[in-house]
Each structure stands twice: as C-alpha cells, then as structure tokens.
Amino acid sequence: MTEFKTYITFNGDGGSHTENTTKENLSSTIARLMRGPAAQMGMIKEVKIVDMMDCIVFLAKDNKVVYPPREK
C-alpha cells in the first residue's frame, strides 16, 4: 500500500520525478536520495516526501535537511 509520495526535483533543467513510497521503504528512500550516486554528483535539487494528507514528512534542498528540523 502506498502511504507516501516522493517528489524529486533535479538541478540543471529542473526536471522532476515522482514515485510512490511505502512505510517500509521510507528510510531507504531517504538514504538513497540523500547519499546515493545522484546526490553525490549534485544532481538532486530537492526531495520532498508527503503523506496521504499532503503533509510534508521530509524535505531536503541542495542535500540539506530542511524538515524535520534537527535539534541543536
């Protein structure tokens, strides 16, 4: 069952990609998009993951986590 939508925006031409993400794959999706080959090459501009109510559960811009905020 799809519980989340993952929106990926790329640097350069601003192309985008959307994929369905399950609760079980949420952690691995975030890891792949933050530390995988495309992230290491600087290809990813933004990663946004939203739940079924369109609430943001994860947001990263230029490989920096914006939401959820990190505690200091």
Secondary structure, DSSP 8 states (H G I E B T S, - for coil): ---EEEEEEESSS--EEEEEE-TTTHHHHHHHHHHSHHHHTT-EEEEEEEETTS-EEEEEETTEEEES----
